[in-house]
Amino acid sequence: MMLKKRSFGTKLKVLTAAAALGMALTAASPAAFAKSEEKPKFEFGLVPDAQYCDCDINGTRYYSNSLDKLKEAAQTFNSEKVDFTVQTGDFIDRNLSSFSDILPIFNLIEGPKYHVLGNHDFPVTTDEVVDILGMPNQYYDFKHKNWRFVVLDTNDLSLYANAEGSEKHQEAQEMYNTLKENNEINAQTWNGGISEEQLTWLRGVLQKAEQRNEKVVVIGHMPVYPDNNHNVWNDEAVIAELEAVRNVVAYFNGHNHAGNYAVKNGIHYVNLKGMVETDDTNSYSIVQVYKDRLEVDGYGRETDRVLKIQ
């Protein structure tokens, strides 16, 4: 796999723009030079759906190749000196032993590292996975500079992360049955919902962030917008919480390996493409945070995007 070096101007569009700029260099204003040298406030890395397993290939999923792909991502993140890194869930595919193989590689990444729970991460109970990954809780938040990052657990109400007979399993079954009866496209057993308890917690975090004039990025494993068969079961309830305040800039997620993007009421919804897909083409991102925008620098299959802060 070829390592993409952003610092050397890897993207054709950047090289083309640079060449065009060079032709008119003498005509460039001081303001243009200042703009070209603008530096982000900070940068963070995103690793979507590594879904590692020492398993046979299944269709387009090359499970074992994710170790080398993650090594490449780690090298890039360290070279670019990102401020922190988040893996967005489905760190493994199925086997408990897979954590022992992939965690040491993830830990090669310098700086703070954060985990999001995905639907494939439950060979054991939620509490046990949280302990294995060293997470503070199944959902949590953290601050970096004047930004608040909110990590959701979209498996909170699900048929795979809760023991049969438990209150959450029963609630998940009822939610799933209702969606199935209504022929909703996200009525899939590999999706999950967010409990009222977590929604109440989310509301409190967002309101406090708004009071402190903090911009917010929310990260979950499953998408909530636009409509898709991979969406959180109660996606509309999540969107309502995000839109109840005025400081949420973006929602990042994985789960749908094909990727997706939409913007609604000033919030950017970015579905990252799965790292596990394809034999040798990677997929990960570095997000650069500026005063007026987020720039998603996609590597491999991931798309570059500019997310304007409204």
Salt bridges, closest charged atoms under 4 A:
GLU38 OE1 - LYS35 NZ 3.42
GLU38 OE1 - ARG293 NH2 3.24
GLU43 OE2 - ARG6 NH2 2.95
ASP49 OD2 - HIS221 NE2 3.94
ASP49 OD2 - HIS257 NE2 3.19
ASP68 OD1 - LYS71 NZ 3.88
GLU80 OE1 - ARG6 NH2 3.10
ASP83 OD2 - HIS144 NE2 3.50
ASP90 OD2 - HIS221 NE2 3.30
ASP93 OD2 - ARG94 NE 2.43
ASP93 OD1 - HIS120 ND1 3.33
ASP141 OD2 - ARG148 NH1 2.99
ASP156 OD1 - LYS168 NZ 2.44
GLU210 OE2 - ARG246 NE 3.31
GLU214 OE2 - LYS143 NZ 3.62
GLU214 OE1 - ARG148 NE 3.03
GLU241 OE2 - ARG203 NH2 2.63
GLU243 OE2 - LYS264 NZ 2.69
GLU277 OE2 - ARG61 NE 3.39
GLU277 OE2 - HIS257 ND1 2.73
ASP292 OD1 - ARG293 NH1 2.84
GLU295 OE2 - ARG293 NE 2.69
ASP297 OD1 - LYS4 NZ 3.70
ASP297 OD2 - ARG6 NE 2.41
ASP297 OD1 - LYS11 NZ 2.08
ASP304 OD2 - LYS11 NZ 3.87
ASP304 OD2 - LYS13 NZ 3.41
